[in-house]
Amino acid sequence: MYVGKKVTRVDAYDKVTGRTKYTDDLCDRGAYVAQILHATIPNGRVVSMDVSAAEAIPGVVKVFTCFDLKEKHYFPTAGHPWSTDESHQDVADRLVLTERVRFYGDDIAAVVAEDEVAAAQALRAIKVEYEEYPFVLDVQEAMKDGAPQLHEDYPNNILKHTSIRKGNYEEAIKEPGLIKVEGWYDTPTVQHCHIENFICTAEMTGDRIKIISSTQIPHIVRRVVGQALGVPWGKIQVIKPYIGGGFGNKQDVLYEPLCAWLCTQLGGHLIKIDIPREDTFVSNRVRHAIRSHIISWVRPDGTYAARKLEAFSDQGAYASHGHSIAAKGMGCFPQLYPCDNVEADSYTVFTNKSVAGAMRGYGIPQAMWAVECHTEDVCAKLGLDPIEFRRKNLMPVGFTDPFSKNELYSDTFNQCMDKGMKEMDYLRKYKEYQNQTGDVRRGVGMAVFWYNTAVWPISLETSSCRMVLNQDGSLQVQLGETEIGQGADTAYTQMTADIVGVPLDAVHVVSCQDTDVTPFGTGAYASRQTYTAGFSIRQTGSLLKERILNYAHQLTRMPPYNLDIIDGKIVRITDGRVLMTLGELATEALYSLTDSQHITAESTSQIKSNAYSFGCTFAEVEVDIPLCKVKLVDIVNVHDAGTIINPALAEAQVHGGMSMGIGYGLSEKLMFDPKTGRALNNNLLDYKLSTFMDHPRLRAYFVENPEPTSAFGTKALGEPPACSVAPAIRNAIYHATGVAVDEAPVNPHILFRRFREEGLI
C-alpha cells in the first residue's frame, strides 16, 4: 500500500534539474509581446486616447484601445463552476478593455509589439485624457448614501448582503448577569506573491484558439474565454503546463480573454502576455480586506448566551469571487462556537481599489482573525483560561451543520489542542510568562480554525478520471484536477497504485491539462484536490481493474472473482499463485489476433458531500516594547486532515501555509494612497513579504481521524495551514504585553500606537 507513505514527488527530478516546462518555456520566440496600459485614475472615464506616437515606434505592431472593442461581451472572471441555473452564475462585469475606469490600474489599452522594449516604449508614448469622478477607498464609507457609485445595479455599492439568524438574540441578551464583550477587528489587503507571475499565450489554428496559461482552472478558462469573445466554447483549447504557484490568484480568469482577443485581431498570430510583478500586485487579484464587528454576551460561567457579527468585505472595483468569501467566513461563526442565539450579517462592498478574489483560506483567515482575537478578548475580560474556555465552547462531537450536512465525527479539537500544548510546552510557558515587567517580554498564544472541504452544496462538485493500460502494464492517468505545485500528482499516483494494484513507478499521471483531451474537472481550489479526485480515481480504478480481470479470465480460465492484481501481477487469490504479469496481459490484449482490446476506463463522479477540517496554531513570541518589534520564537500547527496520503507532502503544505500566516500576522499589507487611489508598495522591496529570516523552525503535526465521507479518508489540507497562524501570534503578543491589537498585521507602526495608548511607552 502506498497511501500513507512518504514517497518522493513524481515531479521532483524534473523540477530540481530544471527540465520542467512552464508557460514561457513553451512559447515560440516569434511570438508578439502584448503589454497592458493601466488607468492612472481611480474612478472616471477615458475620454480620448492618442496612440499615434506609440504606433510610430519601430517594432510596434498595433495599439488596441478600449474604443476598438466593437462587440462588448461582458464576462465573469471568478474560477467557480458554472451552472445552467442563473442564480449560481458569477457576476459578468468585465470587458477585455474598458473605457469606464473603476480603479487605479484598470485595463484601458494594450500594445502589441515584436519585443518587450518596443512595447514598453509604446506604453509610455500613449496620451490619455480622462473624465475624473470622486472615488472611495473605505468599505464602510462606500456604503453610505452619496458615496461614489461604481456599478449602477448595486445601490450603495453593496454587491451582496446575507445574514444568519438563530434563536432570539434580542431576548437572549436580557438574561441577568451577562457580560458584554465587543470589538472591531481588521484584516489587510494582501497579495499572493507566487514565484511565477501570471503569463499566457494565444494563437489560432483555423478558426480555433489555442491558449497556454499559468492557471489553476483550465476548463473554466475555456468557458470564460468563449463568453468573453462570444465564440462557441469548443473553439477554445486551453493547455495548463506546470505552474509556479497560484494560491487563488490564478483561480481567476485574468488575461486569457484579452490575449485571445488580441490574437483574433491580428490574424491568429501568437501573442504572449507576461505580467510584471508590479502589475500583479495591482491588476491581478488581492485578498479581501474584511472589517468585523463582534459582540458576545457571556455568562459568568464562561458560556455564550448570545453572539452578533457584522462583517464588511472590501471587494475592490469588480465582482470577481464576490460575496462567497465573506459568506464563507460568516458561515463559520455559528458553527465554530455554537450558540443558541446568533445574528450574523456580511456585506461585500465595491470600492475603487484593486479587485479582490480567491486567496489561500478563502475568507477563513479573515474570519479566524476576528473570531479568535475576540475569543481571547472574552477570556481576558472574564479572567478565564483560554484553553479551558475553548474546550467548553467549541463545536462538540456529533455537531452537524443543517446546510452542508457536515458532521464532527471525532474529538478533533481536544486532540489537536492537546498535541499542540504538549509540543509547545504551553502550560509551563503560559504560567511562567504571566505578569512580566521589563522592556523585553515573552508570551504564548493559540488559535483554532474551522474549514470546509470543497464547494458542495454551494456549487457543483465533480471530478472525472481516465485511465489507460499501456503495453508494458503501466497506466496513464488523466484528471481535470490540476497540479499547481502542491504535490497533487503524487497523491493521485499513490491512490491509483493502491486501487489498481500496481507499483508506484507504473503510474504515469499526465500533469499538464489540455481541455481538448483532459477529462472535465473544475481545477485547483477550495482544498478539494485529493478529496474530490479521490472519488473518481477510486471509481475509475475499480472499473479498470474489473476490465483487466475479465480479460485475464479469458487467458487463464480462472473466474475474475478468484483473481486480483497485486504489485502489477495477476494473482490467483485462492493460493497466491502468480499467473502472469500485467505487462504480459496488456501486450496480449492489444496485439491479439483473436481478441484485441484497448483496455481503458473513464468515469465521472459528482460529489455531493463535504467535510470539516480542523486544527490549531500555538505561537511563542518575544516582544521588544521600546522597539515595537516582535520576534516569532516558536510556532506549531496541528491539523486533522483525515487520512494523510503522503506525510512529506502534508508537512510541506503546512509549512507553506504557516509562512503565509506569519506574513499575514506580522508584516504584509498592500497600501493605497488616499489622495490618488494608487498602490504605494506594489513591489517585493516595499511590500514586506515574510522570508525564512522571519521564521523559527516551522513545526507541523497531525491528528489522523479518517473522514467517513471520503474515498480515501482524506479531507482539506491545502488552505487550512494559513487560517489560524495570525491570531495565534496576536494572542501571544497579548499574553506577553497585556495589549490587545485588533488590526493585522501587528507591525511596529501599529504596536507603537497601541503601546502609547496603553502607556507602555
N, C-alpha and C positions, 0 to 999 in steps of 0.2 A: 504494500500500500504506500502511495506517495503523499496523499493528503495528510497534512500534519507534520511533514518533514521539511528540514532546511535544505532544499535543493537549490542549486545555482540557477540564477536567472537565465532564461533561454536566450536573451539578447545581450548577455554580459560581454562575451568576447568581442562581438562586433562593435559594441559601444566603447570599450576601453581601447580598442585598436584603431578607432576612427573609421571603420568601414561602413557604419550605419549611414544610410542616405536620408537626409532631411529635405524639405521642400526646395531650398535653394540649391542643393546638390543635384536635383532633378531638372533644374531649369537650363534650357539651352542658352548658349552665350549670345545668340541672335535675338533674344527677347528685347522688346521695347520696355523701358522703365517708366512706370507711372508714379508721380508724386502728387500729393493732395494739398490744395490750398485751403487753409482753415480760416474761418472768420476771426477777426480781431476785435469784435464787439460781443457783449454777452446777450444782447436782445435787440432785434431790429429786422431790417430787410435790406437785401442787396438791390441797389437802385440801378447800377450800371457797372460794367467791367471792361476795361481797356486791355486787350491781350496782344495788341499789335507788336509791341516791343518784345514781348515774350516769344511770339511765334517767329520773329526775325532772328533769334539766336540760333547759330549753327547747331545742328543735332536735334533740334526740337521738331517733332513730327506733327503735333497738333495740341492745341489747348482747348479743353472742353469746359464750358461753364454751366452753371445752373440753368441758364437760359437756353442751352442746347437740348435740354430734356423735353422733347416734344410730347411724348406719351408718358403721363405720370401714373405709375403703378405704385401705390403705397404698399409697404410690406412690413411685417413684424421682424424683429431680429432675435427674439428670445429662443434659446435652444430647448423649447418644450415640445413634447409630442403634439402633433397636430390632431384635430378631431373634426369629424363631419358635423359635430354639434357646435354651432357658432358660439355658444356660451363658454366653450372650452378652448376657444381660439385666442391667441395673443393679439394685443392691440397693434394694428397696422398703421404706423405713424411716421415711417421713414421713407425717404427718397434717396436715390443714389447720390444726387447732389441737390442742394436746397437753396432757394433764394431767401426763404424765411429763416433767419438766424435765431437760435434759441440758447446758445451758449458759446463762450469764447473757445473756439476750436471746432465749430460746426463745419461741415464739408460743403464748400461752395464752388470749387473748381478742381480740375485735375489736369496736370501736364503729362503728356506722353512724349518721351524723348529716346534717343538712341543710347544714352548713358546717364548716370546719376548726376554728373557735373552739369550737363546741359539742362536737365530737369530742375535742379536746384537754382540755377541762374534764372530760368524762366519763371519760377515761383516768385522770385524777388522782383521781377520786372512787371508783374501784373498790377494794374492800378484798379482799386475797388472803391466805389462810392456807396456809402451806407445811409439808410434812414434809421436813426437810433431810437430805441424805446427805453423807458425805465426798466430796471431789472431788479430781481430779488434773489438773494442767496440763502436766506434763513428759512428753514422749513415751516416754522410757525408763523413767521411774517407773511409767507406766501399764501397762507390760508385766510388771511384777513380780507374783509371787504375793501376794495380799492387797490389791492395789490396788483402788480403787473400780471396779466393773464398770458400763459404760454400756449394753451390749446383751447379753442373755442368750446369744445364739447365737455370740458371739465371745469365747471364753476369753482372759484376759489382754489384753483389748481389742484384739487383733490382727485387723484387718479382713481382711488377707491377707498372706501371705509367699510370695515367689517367689525363685528362685535361678537362677544360671547356673554351669555347671561346664564347664571346657575344659581338657584336658590333665590333669596331676597336680601340683597346687600343692605338696602336702607333699613330694613327691620333688624337685621343682624347686628348692626353697629350700635343699636340701642341697648344691647346687653350690658348690665352693670359691671364695672371693674375693668373694662377693656383698655388696653394701652395702644395708642395710635403711633405708628412709625411711618414716616413719609420721606420720600426722597426723589430727586431728579438725577438721572444717570445718562451720560452722553458717550457715544462711541464715535470715532472719527471716520472720515473718508480715507480709505487706503487703496493701494493698487497691488495687483497680483505679483508683479516683478518676476515673471518666469524668465528663464535664461534666453530662450528663443523668442524674439518679438514676433508679432503676427506677420505672416507672409503668405501670399498666394499667387498663383499664375493662372492664366486662362488663354485658351486657343481654340480654334474651330477646325473640325474636320467635316466637310459637307455642311449640313445645317445643324450639327450638334456641337455643343460647347463642352470642352474638357477643362475641368478646374482641378488643380492640385493645391491643397490648402493645409495649413497647420491648424487643424480644427479638432475639436472633441466630438463633433456631431455631423459626420459626412452625409448621412441620409437626410438630416434636417436641412443642411446647407443646400442640398439638391432641390428640395421643395421650395425653400425661400428664394433661391435664385430664380426659379421658374416663376414664382409670384412677382418678383421684382421686375423681371423683364417681360412678363406677360407671354411666356412661351410654355409649351407643354413640358411637364416635369421630366418626361422620358427623354427629352432632347438635352438634358443636363447630365453630365458624368462628373462625379466628384471622387477624387482619389486622396486619401489621407495617408501620407507616409509616416515615418516616425516623427514625433513632435517633441520639442524641447520644453515641455511643461505647458500647462494651461490654467489650472486652478480655478476654472469657471470663466475666466475672461474669454476663452475660446469655446465656451458654451453659448456664445452669441454668434450670429452671422455678422461678421464685422465688415470686411471689404470685398468679399467674394462677389456680391451683386455689382458693385462698381467695376471691379476688374473684368467681369464677364461683359458688362455693358460696353466698356471701352473697347474690348476685343471685337464686339459686333460692329462697332462704329469704324473699325479700321480693317475691315475685310477678313476678320478672323485671325489676324496676326497675333503671335504670342506676346502677352502682356504680363509684366511682373509688378506687383505692389509689395514693397518691403517697408514696413512701418518703422521709423526711427524710435528710439526709446522715449524721447520727449513727447512724441505724439501718442505713444502707447499709454502714458500716464493720463493724458487729457482726452483723447479722441477714441479710445477703445472703451473699456468699462472699468468701473471702480466698485468698491464695496459700499453699500448703503450706509451712510451715517444715520443712526437712529437715536432719537432722544426719547427716553422713557420716564414716565412718572408713575410711581408705585406707592400705594397706601395700604398698609396692613393693620388690621385690628387684632391684637394678640391678647389672649387670656394670660393671667399671671402664671399659669402652669406651663406656658410655652406652647400652646396650641393656637391655631388660627381660627378666628371667628368669622372674619370676612376679609376679602382682598380686592384691590382695584388696580387696574393697569390702564394707562394711556400710552400708546407708542406712536411716534411721529417719524416716518421714514422719508429721508431725502432721496427722491428718485432722480434728481437731475432733470435734464431737458426732454428726454424721451422715455417711452414706457418700458422698453426692453423687457426684463423679467418682472418688472412692476410690483404688484402688491403681494405676489406669492412669498417674497422674502419676509415682509412684515407679518403676514398672516401665519407663516410657519413659526416665527418667533412667538407670536401671541398664542399659538396652539399649545406650546409647552407650559404656559403659565398656570392653567388649572390642573395640569397633569403632574408636573414635577413635584409640587407640594399641594396635593389635593385638599380642597376646602369646600365646605358646603355652600358657601355664598361668595360668588365671584362676579365681578363686572370687568370686562376687558374690551378695549377699543383700540384698533390700529388704523392709522391713516397713512397712505402713501401719497406724497405730495410732490408736484413738479416744482423745480427751481431752475434758475439759469446757471446751472453747473454741469460738470461732466456727467455723462449718463451712468447710472448705477445698474449693475447687473448681477449675475451669479458670482459668488466667490466662496471659496472653501468654507463650508459650515452653513451657508445659505440661511442667514438670519439668526442662527443659533449662537454664534459668538457674541452678537449684539444682545440677544436675549439673556444669555448667561451672564454677561457683564452686569446687566440691570438686576436680574433676579438674585445672583449670588453676592453682589455687593450689598443689595438690600437685605438679604438673609443675614449677613454679617452685622449690618446696622441694627437689625432686630435683636440679635444676640447681645450686642453691646448695650443697647438701651435697657434690656431686661436683665442683664447680668447673667446670661445663660451660656453654657459651654457650647461652642459652635458644632462640635461633633454630635453631642447628645441631642441638641435641638434638631439637627438634620435626621438623626435616627428616628426621632419621634414623629417628624412631619413628612418625610419623603414618601414617595409612592410606595405603597405596601405590596407585598407579593400577592398576586391574584388581581391586581388592578387591571381593568380593561377599559380602553377608550371606546366609547359607543360609536364614534365615527369611523376610525380606522380599523377597529376590532383588534388592535394590538393589545397584547397581554404581557404583564410582567410575570414570567413563569418561575423565576428563581430569586433568591435573596441577594440580588446583584449588588445593590447599593452598599449594604453592610459588608459584603465580601470585598468589594473594591476599596471601601474606606479602611477596612481592617488591614488589607495588604499595603495600602499607601501609608498608613500610620506606622506600620512596622518598618517599612523601608526608609522612611524619613526620620525614624526615632522621634515621632511627633510629640508624644505625651511628655517626654523629658524636656524637649526644647520648648514646648508651649509653656510649661511651668517655669523653666529657667529664664525665659525671656520676658516674663511679666514684670511690669513696673520698673523699667530701666530708666536710668538717667545717663547724661553724657552726650557728647556730640555724635558718636557712632553707636548705633544700636542694631540689634538683630531681631528678626521676627519670623514666625512661620504662619502660613495661611493655607487654606484649602478652598476648593470649589468643586461642585459636581456638575454634570451635564446630562442632558436628555437629547436623543436624536432618533429620528425616524429613518429607516432604510427605504430607498426607492421612492416612488411617487404615487403609487396606488393608495387610496381611491381618488386622489385629486386628478390624476391624469392617467392616460394609457400606459401600461407597463407590459412590454412584450419583448421576447428575445427569440431569435432564430439562429439555428446552427446547421452547418453542413459538414459531413464527414465523408471522406473518400478513402477507400482502401487501395493503396499503391501496390505495384507488382512485387515489391520486396516485403510486404506485410506491414509497412509503416502507414501512417494516417495523415492526410491533410485535413486540417480543421479550420473552418471559417466562421466568424461571428461578426455581428454588427456592433458589438460592444468593443470599444476601442482602447488600445494601449496608448497611454499618454505619459508614460514614464513611471507609472506606479507599480509595474510588475504584473499586470493583469494577464498577459500572455503566459507567464509562468504558472500562475494559478490555474488557468484553463488547461494547460498541458498536464498538470498533476491530476486534475479532476478527470480529464479524458482518459489518461492512462489507467486510472483505477476502475472506471466504469467499463471500458472495453476489455481491459486485461492485457495491456501491452507495456513494454519497457518505456521509460520516460523519453529516451532518445529516439523512439519510434513515432513520436507525436510531433508533427510539424504544424504549429499554429501560424496561419497566414496573418501577419501582424498589420500589414498595410491594407486598409479597406478601400474597395473600389465599388461604387454604387452600381456599376454595370454588372458585377458578378457576386459581390458580397451579399449574403442573406440580410434581410431588413433588420435593423436594430436602431435604437434611437441614440446610442452613443454613451459617452462617459460623463456622468453627473449623478448627483443625489446618492453617492456611495452605493450605487446599485450594481456594480460590475459583477462581483463574484456571486452576489445573491441572485440576481435575475439570470445571468448567464448559466448559473448552476442548473437551473431548471431545464433549459434547452440542451445543455451538454448531457445531463443525465438521460433525458428523453431520447435524444438523437443517438447517443452512445448505446443505449439499450436496443434501439431499433437496428443499428448497425451490427451489434453483436448477434442479435437474433437471425439476421440475414446470413451472417458468416457461418453460424452453426447450422442453419438449414442447408447451406451449400456443403458444409463438412459432412452432413448426413449422407449426401449423395456419394461422397468419396470414401466414406468409412463404413457405411451401412449402420452406424450407431445412431439411435434416436437423439434428436437435438437435446432432449432433457437429460441425457446422460453425458453430455459434453459441456466443456467450459473452455474459456480462453484464459490461460494463466501464463504470464510473462511472455506473451507472444507465441504461445504454443497451444495447439488443440489437444486437450487433455480429456481422457475418459475418466469421469469423476468416480465411477464405481471402484476403480482400482488405482487411479492416479497415473495410468499409462499415457505417455506422450505418443500421439498418433501421427502428428505432422506439425511442421511449423506454420505459422500464419503466412509467411512468405511463400512457402510451397503451395498453400491453398490459393493465395492471391494470384500467383503465376498461372496455375491451372485454370482458375476462374476466368482470367482474361483471355488466355490463349487456347482454351479447349476447343477442339473441333466438334465436340458433341453438345456442349452447353456453356457457351461463352457468356459471362456476365460481368458487368462493371458494377461491383458491389459498393453502393453508396447509401447514405441515409441523410435526410434533411427533414427538419421539423420546426414548428413554431410553438412556443409556449407563451400563452398570455398569463401573466402573473397577477392574481387577484388577492394578494396578501402583502403584508408589510411586517416590519419587525422593529422592536425597540433596541437601540444600542445605548449603553450607559457607561459611566465611568467617572473618574475624578482626577484632580491635579492637587498635589501638595508642593508648596514652594517655600524656600527659605531665602531671606534677603538680608543684606546689610545696608543700612541707610546712613549716609553721612549727612547730617542735618545742615551744618553750615554750607556745604557744597550743594545741597539739594540733589544728591546723587544716590542712585540705587544700584547696588551690585547684587545680581542674582547668584546666590551661593550654591543652591541645590534645587533640583526640580524632579518630580516623579509623576508620571502619568500611569494610571491603571485603567484598563478597559475590559469590558465584557463585550466582545465582538463575536460571541458564539464560538464555534469550532474554528481554530486558526488553520488556514490552509497551508501557509508557509511561514513559520515563525520568524525567519530572517526578513522576509518582505514586510511582515506585520510590524516588526520593530522599526524598520526603516520608515514606514508610513508614519508611525507615531513620532519618531524623531523629527521628520519634516514638519508635521503639524505643530509640534511643540515649538519649533523655531519660529513659525509664523505667529504663534500665540505670544511668544516673547516680544517680538517686534510690535505686535498689536497692543500689548500691555505697557510697553516702556518707551517706544521711540517713534513709531510710524504715524505720520499724519500728512495728507495732501492738503496744502493750504491755498486759499484763494484770496486775491486782493479785493477787499470790499469796495474799492473805488472803481475798479475796471472789470472784475469778474475773472481775471486771468489767474491761472495756476502759477504759484510762486516757486514751487520746488519740484518741478516735473523732470527731475534727473536723479541719477543714483549717487550724486555727491550731496545734494541738499536734502533729499528725501532720506531720512535716517533708517535705512533698512537694517534689521538685526543681522549680525555676522557671527561667525564662530567665536570671535573675540568677546562677544557679549553673552556667551553661553557657558554654563558649567557643564559637567558631564550629563547628557540627557539620558534619563533612565525610564525605560518602558517595561511595564508588567501587564500580565493578562490573567483574567479570571474566565475560564472557558466553561460557559453554560450553553450546550448545543441548542440552537434555535429550532424548535419543532416544526415551524412553518417552512423551513429552508431545505433545499435539495441536498445540501451538504452540511447543514447545521450552522452555516456561517451567516453573518449579517454585517452591517456597515462598520467600516474602519477607516475609510479614506478621509472623511471630513471630521469625525469626532475628535481626533487629537488636537485640533485647533480651537475647540469650543470652550474649555474651562481654564486654560492657562492664564489669560489676562486677569480675570477676577481673583484667581488664587494668588497671583503676585500682589495685586492691590490689597487683598486681605492680609497678606504677610506684612506689607508696609503699615497697614492699620495696627497690627499687633505690635510692631516694633516701635511705632511713634505715637499711637493713640490718635492719629489724624486720618480721617476718612477722606479719600479722594474719589470723587464720583464722575470724573471726566477722564476718559482714556485718550491718549496714552499718558501714563504717570511719568512725565518727563520733568527735567529740572525747572522749566518755566512754571508748570502747574504746581509743583511742590513748593517752589518759592512763595507763590501766592498763598497757598494753603498753610504753610508753616508760619507765615506772617500773620494770617488771620487767627491762627490758634496760639500765637505768642511764643512759638519755639525759636524764632529768630526775629 
